[in-house]
Amino acid sequence: MNSNADKDYIDAKVEGLDARLAAVSGTSDARFGAVDARFDATDAKLEAIMAKIESAFQRATSQMVKWMVGVLAAGITIVVTVMTFVLNNAIPKAQPVAPAAPAAAAVPAVLIQVTPQGVTVQPLAPAAPVAPPVKP
């Protein structure tokens, strides 16, 4: 065997393999580039979806807080209203006591007049003569 011929043969084979490997490497690089581009597009889509989800979550949170505050305010208002009504109307109010008939209407009033010292006052004459009581 000729060593130069063997060397040329091996070199030709290696160059052929190098060319095929370069072609495979080029096609695989192109495919990986396409896959990377699809991953980038998918990442962009996922980021857009995440932004939508975050905005929806923030809106839902603000709506929830708004409703909770509204319900709390309405509940407090209802409790205060009911308690005021119950406390004002549950206990019967005492009826005012009717004033008794004036005692002066039944018995004539007794007037006592005290004369000042050193002054003499004549008693008044009765308006109508009083008849003496009849003895049976």
Secondary structure, DSSP 8 states (H G I E B T S, - for coil): --HHHHHHHHHHHHHHHHHHHHHHHHHHHHHHHHHHHHHHHHHHHHHHHHHHHHHHHHHHHHHHHHHHHHHHHHHHHHHHHHHHHHHHHSS-----------HHHHS---------TT--------SS--------
